């Protein structure tokens, strides 16, 4: 689990700087995290992070997003889970608003990482959330 002093946003910036890229595809490669596509995921659940007993986490993405820019956004979210959470089921408790703390943290990680990626790819920061939505299907 994430240390209270290490926010998802700080971790995203640290990882981006440490590995020289905010691109989640390059980050999973450099971190040794496997990414696989599966037809088993669909609907609202387009990605899943698994934590095997030994070794690096494994990220599954829905086969339906394979050709879509959305795959980068989903990967960034799942990478957030892989780096922020250890797979402890209790940590995934649903909060009052229906979103678990872990989901909220993974979203914050992804948003920060994709903002950095957007700046890398376009040479400027996104002006609105729509800029990120158009680029990564958020």
N, C-alpha and C positions, 0 to 999 in steps of 0.2 A: 504494500500500500504506500501511497504517497505520504511523505513526511509533511507535517503541517506547515513547515517553513518553505517547502518546495512546492510552489503552485504549479498547476498544469501549464500555465503560460510561461513561467520561468523555465520549466523543464523543456518545453518546445524550443525556446530560444537557445538554451544550452546545447541541446542535441543538434540543432541546426548549425550552430557555431562549431561544436566539437567535431562533427563529421563533414563540415564544409558544404552542407546543402540542406535546404528545407524540403527537398523533394522526397515524399514518403517512399517512393519506389526505390530510390537510391539508398535511403536510410535502412529499409528492411534488408536490403542486400548487404550493406556494410555491417549491420547488426547480426546477421546470420539468422534472420527470421524468415521462415518459409511462408509463401503466400500461394494458396491454391483456390481454384474456382470449383463451385459445386452447384448442382441444380437443386439441392436440398434447401437452400435459402431463398426466400422470396417475400413479397409484400413489404412490410415495414422493416423486416429483419434482412438486411442486405450484407451484413458482415458478422463475423463471430471470431473471437479470440479464444484459443484453447491453450491451456497450460499443462503440458505433459509433465509427468513426475520428474523427468530428467530432461535437460536440454532447453533450447530456446522455445518461446511460445510459437504457436502456429496460427496463422490468420487465414480464415476462410472467407471468400467473397462470393456473392451470388453470381452464377453464370450469366444471368440476365443483364448484368451491368458491364460485362467484359468489354464491349465496344463503346461504352459511354464515358464521358468525362466524370461522371458520378463515381466511377471506380476509385479515382484519386482521393475524393472527399471521404469515401467510406474507408479506404485504406488508412488515411490520416487519423480517423476516429479509432479504428481498431489498433493502430500503432500506439495511440494514447493509452488504450487498455493494456497493451503489452508492456509498456514502460511504467505506467502508473500503478498497476494493480497486480497482485500476485495470484489472483484466481480465487481468493477466499470468498465463499458464497455469502457469508454474513455481510460482507461489504457491499453487496448488491441490493441491500434493502431499499424498498421503494419509499421515497419521501412523501410528504403531504401532497405535493403537486403531481405525484404520479411518476416522477423521474428520479431514479436512484442517484445517489451521490457519485457513484462510479460513472454513470452515463453522463452526468453533468461535467465531470472532470475530463472525460474523453472528448466531449464536444468542445470544451475550452481549449484543450491541447490542440485539437484539429483546427479550430478557427485561427489560433495563433500561428500554427505551422503553415496553413494555407495562405494566410496574409503575407508571411515571409516569402512563400513560393510565388505568389502573385507579383510581389515587388521584384523578385529575381527575374521573372519571365517578362514583365512589362516595363520595368524601370521606374515604376511609381507605385505608391501605396493605393489600395482600392479606395475610392471615394465613398462608396456605399456598399452595403451588404449585397446589393444586386450585382456588383462587379464580381464578387466571389461566386455568387449563384450562377452567373452566366459562364464563368470559367470552369467551375468545378461541380456544378449541379447541386449546390448546397440547398 
